Amino acid sequence: MQNIDIQLKPSKTAIFLSLFLWFGSVLAMMSLNMESWMKILLVFVSSLYGINLLFVHGLLIGPKALKGLRHIYGRHWQILMNQGECIAILMGDSTVTLKCCVLRFQIPGNKHRYSCLIFNDSLEFDSYRHLLLCLRCFK
């Protein structure tokens, strides 16, 4: 099987979900029984965090935002981020569906795992299909 090279673009689904969750959290905070200045402070802090998540994960602007993946061999992948690239091993607890993939990577020499959520609309249709096929063949 040929190696695949995937370039991600911003996902409309990720942007919609981020905005939906932010709007729901603002509604929940506004319905709390507390003083107005506390509500405004909570909405402000929530908005800052929501904007950060939207830019990093929805619009792929942050330094650790995933820009692409390149399959090397077996379970070894090259992760392309805005701040650089690294070689990582795909973990067995990754989840793959027709609408989205949650891929978990172990970067050698780093105890933390890198997780990424890839929606099917952040890739071309054929690229997402090739990704699913490659993930099933190289478990």
C-alpha positions as CSV (number, residue, x, y, z in Angstrom):
1,M,0.0,0.0,0.0
2,Q,1.3,3.5,-0.8
3,N,2.1,5.9,1.9
4,I,-0.3,8.8,2.3
5,D,0.3,12.5,2.8
6,I,-2.6,14.4,4.3
7,Q,-3.0,18.2,4.5
8,L,-5.8,19.4,6.8
9,K,-7.9,22.5,6.3
10,P,-10.2,24.1,8.9
11,S,-13.3,22.0,9.6
12,K,-16.7,23.6,9.5
13,T,-18.0,20.9,11.9
14,A,-15.3,21.7,14.4
15,I,-16.0,25.5,14.1
16,F,-19.8,24.8,14.5
17,L,-19.3,22.6,17.5
18,S,-17.0,25.1,19.2
19,L,-19.4,27.9,18.7
20,F,-22.4,25.8,19.8
21,L,-20.6,24.7,23.0
22,W,-19.5,28.3,23.8
23,F,-23.0,29.6,23.3
24,G,-24.5,26.9,25.5
25,S,-22.0,27.6,28.2
26,V,-22.8,31.3,28.1
27,L,-26.5,30.6,28.4
28,A,-25.9,28.3,31.4
29,M,-23.8,31.0,33.1
30,M,-26.3,33.7,32.5
31,S,-29.0,31.5,34.1
32,L,-27.0,31.1,37.3
33,N,-28.4,32.8,40.4
34,M,-25.5,35.1,41.2
35,E,-24.5,38.8,41.0
36,S,-24.2,40.4,37.6
37,W,-20.5,41.2,37.9
38,M,-19.7,37.5,38.5
39,K,-21.8,36.5,35.5
40,I,-19.9,39.0,33.3
41,L,-16.6,37.8,34.6
42,L,-17.5,34.2,33.9
43,V,-18.7,35.0,30.4
44,F,-15.5,36.9,29.8
45,V,-13.2,34.1,30.9
46,S,-15.3,31.6,29.1
47,S,-15.1,33.7,25.9
48,L,-11.3,34.0,26.1
49,Y,-11.0,30.2,26.5
50,G,-13.6,29.6,23.7
51,I,-11.7,31.9,21.3
52,N,-8.5,30.1,22.1
53,L,-10.1,26.7,21.3
54,L,-11.7,28.0,18.2
55,F,-8.4,29.4,16.8
56,V,-6.3,26.5,17.8
57,H,-8.5,23.5,16.9
58,G,-11.2,25.0,14.6
59,L,-9.1,27.4,12.4
60,L,-5.8,25.5,12.9
61,I,-3.9,28.7,13.8
62,G,-2.1,27.8,17.1
63,P,1.5,26.6,17.3
64,K,0.5,23.0,18.2
65,A,-2.4,22.9,15.7
66,L,-2.3,19.8,13.4
67,K,-1.6,20.8,9.8
68,G,-1.0,17.4,8.3
69,L,-0.1,13.7,8.7
70,R,2.3,11.6,6.7
71,H,2.3,7.8,7.0
72,I,5.9,6.5,7.1
73,Y,5.5,2.7,7.8
74,G,3.4,0.5,10.1
75,R,2.2,2.5,13.0
76,H,4.8,5.3,12.5
77,W,3.5,8.6,11.4
78,Q,5.0,12.1,10.8
79,I,2.9,14.8,12.5
80,L,3.0,18.2,10.8
81,M,2.2,21.1,13.2
82,N,2.5,24.8,12.8
83,Q,5.6,24.8,15.1
84,G,7.3,22.0,13.3
85,E,7.1,18.3,12.7
86,C,7.9,15.1,14.6
87,I,7.8,11.3,14.3
88,A,5.1,9.6,16.4
89,I,3.7,6.1,16.9
90,L,-0.1,5.6,16.5
91,M,-1.6,4.2,19.7
92,G,-4.1,1.4,19.8
93,D,-6.7,3.5,21.6
94,S,-7.4,5.7,18.6
95,T,-11.0,5.8,17.5
96,V,-12.1,5.9,13.8
97,T,-15.6,6.5,12.5
98,L,-17.1,7.6,9.2
99,K,-17.6,11.2,10.5
100,C,-14.4,11.8,12.6
101,C,-11.2,10.2,13.9
102,V,-9.6,10.6,17.3
103,L,-6.0,9.7,16.7
104,R,-3.7,9.3,19.7
105,F,0.1,9.4,19.1
106,Q,3.0,8.6,21.4
107,I,6.0,10.8,20.6
108,P,9.2,9.0,21.5
109,G,11.0,10.6,24.4
110,N,7.8,12.3,25.6
111,K,5.6,10.9,28.3
112,H,2.5,12.8,27.2
113,R,0.4,11.6,24.3
114,Y,-0.7,13.9,21.4
115,S,-4.3,13.6,20.5
116,C,-6.0,15.0,17.5
117,L,-9.6,15.1,16.3
118,I,-10.0,15.0,12.5
119,F,-13.5,15.6,11.0
120,N,-14.3,14.2,7.6
121,D,-14.9,17.7,6.2
122,S,-11.3,18.8,7.1
123,L,-10.0,16.6,4.3
124,E,-11.0,16.0,0.7
125,F,-13.3,13.0,0.4
126,D,-10.7,10.7,-1.2
127,S,-8.0,11.7,1.4
128,Y,-10.3,10.9,4.3
129,R,-11.2,7.5,2.7
130,H,-7.5,6.8,2.2
131,L,-6.8,7.7,5.8
132,L,-9.5,5.3,7.0
133,L,-8.1,2.5,4.8
134,C,-4.6,3.1,6.0
135,L,-5.7,3.1,9.7
136,R,-7.5,-0.2,9.2
137,C,-4.6,-1.8,7.4
138,F,-1.9,-0.7,9.8
139,K,-3.5,-1.2,13.2
